[in-house]
Structures are given as C-alpha cells and as structure tokens.
C-alpha cells in the first residue's frame, strides 16, 4: 500500500504566492512556462504545493515574474510564524 504523502507547508505557501504573482500579471501557466523555460505541468504542481522547488528554481520564477524575492521570503517566514489551526 502506498505511503501517505506528507504536505510541506512551505511548498504550499510558496505555491500560493507564485500563483498570486502569476495571476496579478494576467499570465497563464503556459506563459509562465514559456518565459521560465519550465513545463506548465511542473509549474502547476509547484503552485499546488506538490513539490519543494530548488532555490535556483524559486529565484528564477520570482525574477521572471518581476517579483521581489525579499518580500516573498518575508511572506514565507511570516506564514511559518502564524499559529497552526
């Protein structure tokens, strides 16, 4: 029987941030994929929190989206410090 998959809260939070930044620009997953050189399928997985991307991938995606990496990291850190439900 397959093991239950553990959800990584940081990955879920980063995925939500990534989706928000992409949608704020009016981009589809396909457009982000084309601009970043990554597949739309992979980016969909990242946005759903199903993968913990490498630091290189995080930096590349935020750069392509024109985001502020420091602000993204602050948002991720703040999410870690919020009380769990």
Buried (B, 14 or more C-beta within 10 A) or exposed (E): EEEEEEEBEEBBBBBBBBBBBBEEBEBEBEBBBEBBEBEBEBBBBBBEBBBEBEEEBBEBBBEBBEBEEEEBBEBBEEBEEEEEE
